[in-house]
Amino acid sequence: MAYNIELVNQLREALGSLTPLSEKRMFGSIIFMFNGNMLAGVYQEYFLFRVGIGQRENALKLKGIKVFDLTGKPMKGWVMVSKEGWNSKHLLENWISMAHEFVKTLPAK
């Protein structure tokens, strides 16, 4: 399996109040879309968050964070967050908030 269904359910629950929200399968993962723009997802044992290019550099300094790169070409503005980087509900909510703050600046699709 390309993604952990327990993490998908955890992320789905944490994203529950954001609207409009939809789900898509891509990159061998589940991606959650806000206003038609990719926001967050799950790949294997990682959460994926679209935090923007500026925030990505700061995020990469934290434990458990790496660039979202599945093909040798990193996705700009995205990070992969391991368990070490979100080991509490509060931290998961912080990642969601950071991604939401960036994605809501994008035009709806």
C-alpha positions as CSV (number, residue, x, y, z in Angstrom):
1,M,0.0,0.0,0.0
2,A,1.3,3.4,-0.9
3,Y,-0.3,5.2,2.1
4,N,-1.2,4.4,5.7
5,I,-5.0,4.4,5.9
6,E,-4.9,5.2,9.6
7,L,-3.0,8.4,8.8
8,V,-5.5,9.3,6.1
9,N,-8.4,8.9,8.5
10,Q,-6.5,11.0,11.1
11,L,-5.9,13.7,8.6
12,R,-9.4,13.6,7.2
13,E,-10.7,14.1,10.8
14,A,-8.3,16.9,11.5
15,L,-9.3,18.7,8.2
16,G,-13.0,18.2,8.9
17,S,-13.9,21.8,9.4
18,L,-12.3,23.1,6.3
19,T,-14.5,23.7,3.3
20,P,-14.6,23.3,0.4
21,L,-12.5,20.2,0.7
22,S,-12.2,17.2,-1.6
23,E,-10.0,14.2,-1.9
24,K,-8.0,12.8,-4.9
25,R,-5.7,9.9,-5.4
26,M,-2.4,11.0,-6.9
27,F,1.3,10.2,-6.4
28,G,0.3,6.8,-5.0
29,S,-1.3,8.7,-2.1
30,I,-4.4,10.5,-1.0
31,I,-4.4,14.3,-1.5
32,F,-6.9,16.7,0.1
33,M,-7.8,19.7,-2.0
34,F,-9.0,23.1,-0.7
35,N,-10.8,25.2,-3.3
36,G,-9.5,22.8,-5.9
37,N,-5.8,23.4,-4.9
38,M,-3.7,20.6,-3.3
39,L,-3.4,21.2,0.5
40,A,-2.3,18.1,2.3
41,G,-2.1,14.3,2.0
42,V,-0.6,11.1,3.1
43,Y,2.2,9.1,1.4
44,Q,3.3,5.8,3.0
45,E,4.0,6.8,6.7
46,Y,4.3,10.6,6.0
47,F,1.9,13.5,6.0
48,L,2.3,15.8,3.1
49,F,1.7,19.5,3.5
50,R,1.8,22.3,0.9
51,V,3.3,25.2,2.9
52,G,4.7,27.4,0.2
53,I,8.3,27.9,-0.9
54,G,9.1,30.5,1.9
55,Q,7.7,28.3,4.7
56,R,9.3,25.2,3.3
57,E,12.8,26.4,4.1
58,N,11.9,27.1,7.7
59,A,10.1,23.8,8.0
60,L,13.0,21.8,6.7
61,K,15.0,22.9,9.8
62,L,12.7,20.9,12.0
63,K,13.0,17.3,13.1
64,G,11.2,14.7,10.9
65,I,10.7,17.0,7.9
66,K,12.0,16.5,4.4
67,V,11.4,17.7,0.9
68,F,8.5,16.0,-0.9
69,D,10.4,14.3,-3.7
70,L,9.1,11.0,-5.2
71,T,10.5,11.3,-8.7
72,G,13.9,13.1,-8.3
73,K,12.1,16.4,-8.9
74,P,11.1,18.0,-5.6
75,M,7.6,19.5,-5.4
76,K,8.0,23.2,-4.8
77,G,6.5,24.4,-1.5
78,W,5.8,20.9,-0.2
79,V,7.2,19.0,2.8
80,M,6.9,15.4,4.0
81,V,6.4,15.1,7.8
82,S,7.3,11.9,9.6
83,K,5.9,10.9,13.0
84,E,8.8,12.7,14.6
85,G,7.5,16.0,13.1
86,W,3.9,15.7,14.2
87,N,3.9,13.6,17.3
88,S,0.9,15.3,18.8
89,K,-2.6,16.4,17.7
90,H,-1.5,20.0,18.4
91,L,1.5,19.7,16.0
92,L,-0.7,18.1,13.3
93,E,-3.1,21.0,13.6
94,N,-0.2,23.5,13.3
95,W,0.9,21.8,10.0
96,I,-2.7,22.0,8.7
97,S,-2.9,25.6,9.7
98,M,0.4,26.4,7.9
99,A,-0.8,24.7,4.8
100,H,-4.2,26.3,4.9
101,E,-2.7,29.8,5.3
102,F,-0.7,29.3,2.2
103,V,-3.3,27.5,0.0
104,K,-6.1,30.0,0.7
105,T,-3.9,32.6,-1.0
106,L,-4.2,30.7,-4.2
107,P,-7.0,31.3,-6.7
108,A,-9.8,28.7,-6.6
109,K,-9.8,26.2,-9.4
